């Protein structure tokens, strides 16, 4: 007999991509009634609403990442159904975003806590999906300067996921579950990263401060200063992440830091006894954080302090500077002892962490030494070798560790590179620092390399135009800097390169031509808190000084 073949057809008919979540997960055709579909309501089910924005069907090709990939299997033990798009984003988060976040410093926060909690807490799950979608889109575009993009499909999809996460948290706000504190803080952290990558700085800082106030109320940051045998109120890696971001927020003038990490050093003589040598990278990082907080709190306001105010308060400020340097020097001595005796026997991952701390120390040291100098060129010229050392160490670091993670919680090379590109008096050193920022677009906590490069290049451009561009032929032919490839460049050539960079940055972000001078401040003019950023105030002060 001849075999009769028939085309099998789904019993529920062709599935619509615009149906409610419940029908899609049941694999049936949704009638798409407004509010709640009839399929759900007529059968007594709860309609989970509609996904208004869908991800593109086509697969976007990403640039090959140098970040080591960790293959992770998506678990099947979820207590809820997940859509194909969410599964797609979850896969990206597990196999790319987490390894990226672990690219600079290893941490149980991403490798263990967030991954595990997202499998049992829907609020964290949806926040993870949102961050994954935004991260995917950012990497596909080469990590451009973060800006609000209302028409971006990936961002719209992420916003729906963020809304679901926030609503789930709100419903449980009176929960007595002891785990809910960790759930809320993990969501806050994911909200912060998602908002930063979308250019929503105001929202990011609001979420950050909400999380920090929770830690402040619980006194959870004491776990980092004086660990005890008692049960931790909050996962320690989560506290450490918020504490580090809290310190960074000083630079942005949004009311931080709320956690006074440096105060606890005085009360923890045993743990921070300068006579006790470090035994591990973890010891170094725990001791470095309060020092980072202490130095950063002092130097950030100095970037925008008017010279006349510095002169009038110089006696008090100089005494504070000396006291901070004395305490910071104790940490540096312990660090160097560890470096000299144990660096060679560390794992490659721990060596990377130690090398980053070393770069951080160099950057903080020169910033602390020069923060009260102002524009005194005679004094600043004495520190060119310090800036050159920062540049040398960072270039060696990048050569030794070619991995280029696009986002990280911890600060690494951006702050010292920005300070070098902004403040050094040697044009070759400044230009090469700019090239390094341009070469690796990425985020370190609250710091964006693109934004840092934009501000530093604008400052350099203003100085060059003021000093060399008065119609003199000197600017056209006389080299004043050498790039990393060894090519000598004149002042006019540097200005042309910066202007072209600014034009590309503007066009790629807001799709309009750049007529005349393109200030980086125009790209984020909608950010309300921007006027309080130390770097912005420093650039505005420089602009005012350059005006005729």
N, C-alpha and C positions, 0 to 999 in steps of 0.2 A: 504493500500500500504506500501511496505517496504521503509523505509527512506534511501535515498542514501547519504552517507557521502563522502566528499572529503577533502583532505588536502589543507588547504589554503596556498598560497605561495606568498611571497613578489613580487610585480610586477617588481621591479628592479633587481631581482635575489639575490643571496646570497651576502651579504655585506662583502667586504674585510676590514680587520683591517689595511691594509697598504695604503688605498686610500687617496685622498686629503681630507682636512678638509671640503671643501664645499660639496663634494659628501657624505661624512659621515653624515653631518648635514642634507642633503636632503634625507638621507636613500636610496641612489641608489648606484649601483655598479660602481666603478670608473675604467676607463681604464688605470689609472696609467701611462699616458704618461709623459716622462721626462719634468721637468720644470712646465708646466701647462697641466692639463688633457684636452682631447678633449671634454668631456662632458660639461665642463665649457666654454671653448673658443668658441665652436660651437653654444652655446646658448647665447653668449654675456655676460656671467657671469664672475666675477673676481675669478679666482682660488686662494684660500687662501693657497696653498702650502701643503706640506706633513709633517706629524709628523714622523720624522725619528725613534724616539724611543717611544715605547709603554710601559705602566706600566704592570707588571705581572698580569695575570688573577686571580691567586689564591689570596685569602685574607690572609694577614699576621696577625698573632695574636700578639697583643701588650700586654706588661705587664700591669696589672691593675694599673691605675694611681690613686694617692691619690689627684690629683688636682680636685677641685669641677668642675663638668661638667655643662655647661650652654647649654641647648637644644635650638638651633636656627633653624629657618626654612629658607631654601635656597629660596631666592626670585625668582619670575618668571618674574620680570620686566626688565630683561636685554635687551639692545637694540641690542644684538648680540646673535648668537647661541653658545651654549656651548656643548662640547663633553662629553661623559659619563665619561671619565677619569678626565676631568676638574671638572665635577660635583662631582666626588668622592673626589678629593682633596679639593674642596671648602667646602664640608661637613665637612671634617676633620679640615679645618681651622676654620670654624665657631664654631664647637662643641668641639674642643680640643685645637688648637693652641691659639686662643684668650683667653679662660679661663686660659691657661698656662701662657701667657704673663701678665695676670692680677693677677697671683698667689702671688706676693710679694707686689706690690703697685697697687691700683686701679687707672685707668686712662681713660679719655675719648678718648685717642689716639686710643686704640684698641677696646674698647667697642662701640665706636661711629664713630670716624672719618674714620679709615681705612676700617671698615666694610661698611660704607655708600658710601665712595668714590669709592670703588672697584666695586660697582654696576652701576656706571655711567661712569667710566673711564677705557677703555680697558687696558691701560698701567699698571694701578694699579692692575687690575684684573689678568693679566698674572703674575705679580710679586708675587701676593698673592698665585696663584696656585703653582709657583715655590717654595716658602718658605714652603708651606704646604707639598709638595712632599718630600723635604729634611728633614723637621722636622719629618714626618712620618717614614722615613727610619732610621733616627738617633734614635728615640725612640724605634723602633722595635729592634734595635741592642743594646739597653741599654745605649745610649749616649756615645759612645766610643770617644777616642781622635780624634779630627777632622783632617782628612788628605784628600789629593786629591785622588779620586778613579775613574780613567778614565773608568773602566768597569762597574761602578755602574749604573744600568738601571734607578733608581730613579733620580740620579744626571743628567743623560743624558736627561731625560724627562724635568727636571727642567731647564737645560741649554737652551733647546729650548724655554721654556716659558720666561725665562729671556731675550733671544734674541728678542722675539716678543715684550716684554715690552720696551726694549731699542730702538728698531726700531720705535715704535709708539711715544716715546718721541722725538726722533730725527726729525720725520716728523713735529712735532708741536713746534720745538724749537724757532720759531719766533712768536709764538702765543701771542696775546695781551689779552687773556682771563685772568682776575685777579685770577681765580681759578687755573690756570696752575702752579703757584708757589707751591701751596700745593700738587698738583699732582706729580710734580717733586721731591719734598722733601720726600713724602711718598714712592715713588719708590726707591729713594736713600737709605732710611732706610731699606726697604725690601731687597734691593741688599746687604746691609751690613750684615744683619742677615743671608741671604742665603750663602754668601761667607764665613762667619765665620764658619757656620756649615759644610761647605765643606772643611775647612782647607785652603781656599784661602785668607790668611791674607793680602797679598799685594793688591789684588783687593778690599778687604773690606775697607782698610784704604784709598784707592784712592776714593772710593764712599763716604766714610764718609767726607773726606775733601772737596769733590765737594759740598756736601750738606751744610757743615758749611760755605763755602765761599759764598754761596747764602744768607745764614742768615746774614753773616758779611756785605755783600754789602747792604742788606736791613736794617741793624741795628736792626734786629728783636729781637735779644737777649735782647735789652733794655726793652722789654715787661716783662721779668722775674724780672728785677732789679727795675724798676720804672713803674708799670702799670699805664696806663692813661685811660681816658674814650673814647679815640679815637678808631676807628675801628682797629682791629688787622690786621697787614699785613700778618701774618702767624698764623695758629692755635697754641695757646699757648702750648698745650700739646706736639705738634710736636717740637716746639722750645726747650722745656725742655728736650726732649729725646736727641736731638742733642747736647745740651749743656752738658749733663751728659756724653755722649760718648766722646765729645771733651776733657773733663777733664781726662777721663780714658786714652786717647791716649797719654798723657804725659809719661805714663809708657812704651810706646812702641817706643818712640823716632822717631816719624814720623812727626815732625814739629808742634805739638800742644802744648798748646791750641791756637786756633786762636781767640776764643771768650774770651776776658779779663773780665770775670765775676766779679772778685774781685775789679777791678777799679771802677765799678759802685756803689759799696757799699759806697764809699767816697762821691758820688754825690747824694745819696738818704738817707739823714739823717733821714727824717721822717719815711720812710718805715723800715729802719733798726735801728731805735732808740733803744738802749739797755735798755732804761727805760720802753719801751712798752712791755707788756706781750704778749705771743702768745695766739691766740684764737682758733686755729684749727691745724690739721695735715698739711693742705695746707700751713698755715703760716710757720710752721716749715720747711717744705721741700723747700719752696722758700728761706728762710734764710740760710738753710743748704748748698744749692748748691754753692754759692760763697765761703763759708768757706771750703767746700770740695775741690773746685778748688784751693784755696789759699794754703791749707796745702799740697795737693797732688803735686802742682808745686814745693814745696820746698823739700819734702822728696824723691820723685822718683829719682832725680839725685844723691842723697846721697847713694843710693843702690850700685852704680857703681863708685863712686868717689874714686880715689886712696887715701890711708891714708895720704901720704905725701902732697897731694894737700889740703886735709882737714885741716891738721895742719898749712899749710902756710896761708890759708884763714880763719882760725878759728875765728879771731876777727870779721870780717865782717859777716861770716855765723852765729855766735852766736847772734849777734845783730839782724839779720833778724829773727832768731828762736824765740827770746824773743818778738819781735814785733808781729809775727804771733800768738804766744801763747796768747798774751794779747788780740788780737781781737777774737781769737777762744774761749777764756775763757768767753767773754761776751755772745757769743751764748750759751755756755754750761750752764751758769747761768740761762738764759731765758728758756732753754729747761728743766732744772731741776725744775724750778718753775711751768712750765706747767705740767710736769710729776707728781709732788706731789699734785697738786690741781685738775687736770682734767682727769687723766688717767682712774680712776675707772668708769667714766661716759661715756667713749668713746665706740663706737661700736667695735666689735671684729676685723673688718677689719682695723679700725684706730689704735687700740691697736697694731696690728701686725706692722703697719707702724712706730709707735712710738718706738716699741721694736727694729726694724731694725736700726732706727736712733741712738738709744742708743748704739747698738753694733758698729755702724760706728764711733761714738764719741770715744768709748774706743779704737778702733783700730787706729784711727788717732792720738789720744793723745799719746799713747805709741810709735807709729812710729815717731812722732814729737820729743818726748823727747829723743829718742835713736839714731836718724839718724846721729848725729855727733860723736857718741861714737866709731864707728868702731868695732874692735874686743877686746876692753878692757873688759876682763871678770869680773874684779872687779866691774866695773860700771854696766855691763849687769846683773850681779847676783842680783842687787838691784831691777830689774824690773820683776823678775819671778812672783811675786804676781799679777802684772798688766796683764801679759799674762794668768795667771791662771784665773783671773776674766773674760777675754775675752772668754776663753774656757767654763767657768761656765755659762755665759750668753747665749752663742750660744747653749749649750746643753739644757738649760731651754727653749730657743726659739723653738728648734726642737721638744721638748716634748709637748709644748703647741700648736704648729701649725704643725701637722704631714703632711700637704700638701707638696709635693715635686715637684714644677714646674721645668721643664727641661730647659726653657729659660726665661730670663727676661731682660729688658732694664736697670733696676736699679741695682746698686751694693748692695750686702747684706752681706753675711758671707764669701765670698771667699777671699777678700783682708785681713781682720784681721786674718783669719785662715792661709793663706799662710805666713804672716809675723810671726805669732806665730810658725808655723812649721819650718820656715827657721832660725829665729833669737833667739828664746828663748834658754836659757842655761840649762834648766831642760829637761832631756830626756823624762820623763813621759809626761810632758805638750806637747812637740813637737810631740811625737808619737800619743797621743790622738787627736791632731789637724789634723795629717795626716789621722787617721782613719775616722774622720768626713768628710774630703775631699773625701776619697775613697768611703764612704758610700752614698754620694749624688752626682753623676755625673750630672753636669748641667752647664749652661752658665749664667753669670750675666754681661750683656753688652758685653764688650770686653774680659772679664775674663772667662777662662775655668777651671773648678775645676780639670779636669784630667791633664791639663798642669801644673797647680799650684802644684798639688800633685806630679807629676813626677819630677819637679825641686826641690821641698822641700825634697823629699825622696832621690834624688841623692845627695843633699848637706849633708843630715844626713848620708848617706852611706859612703861618702868620709871621713867625720869626724870620724865615728866609725872605719873605716879601718885604718885610720891614728893613732888613739889613742889607739885602743884595739886589733887590728888584727895582731900584729907582732909575731904570733906564741905562744902567751901566753895562758895558760889555763884559765886565768882570764876571757877572752872573752867568754869562753864556759859555765861557771858555775855561774858567779856572775851576779845577776840581776841588770840592770841599769835603767829599765823602767817598768811601769805597764800599761797594755792596758786598754781599757774602760770596758772590762769584768772582770777586777781585776786580770789578770794573769801576773806574773812577768816574764820578758824577759831579756835574756842576750844580749850583743852586737852582738854576732855571730847569734843569733836567729833573731834579727832585720835585720841584713844584708841579711840573707836568705830570709826573707819575702819580703824585698824590691826588691831583685834580681828576685824573682818569679813574683812579680807584674810587673816589667819591662819586663820580658820575655813574660808574657801574653799580655801586652800592645803592644809589638812589633809584636807578632804573629797575634793578632787580627786585626792589622791595615795594615801590609804589607805582611802577610802570608809567613814569612820565619823564620827559627830558629834563636835564639839569641845565638851566640857563644861568650863567655866571657862577658865583661862588656857592658851593654846596656845603653848608655847615652841617656836621653830623647832628647837631641839636634839632634840626628841622625834621629828622627822621623819627624822633620820638617825642615830638612836641605835645602829644596828647597825654603824656605821662604827668600826672599831677605832682608827684613827689620829686620830679627831676630837679627842680630848682634847689633842693636840699642836698643833692649829691656833691660830695667833696670835689670830685674830678670836674664836674660841670662848673662849679663855682670857681675852681682854679682856672679853667679855660676862659670863663667870662672875665675874670680879673686880668688875664693875659690879653684878651681882646681889647679891653678898655685901655690897657697900658699902651697897646700898639696904635690906638686911634690918634690921629693928628690933633 
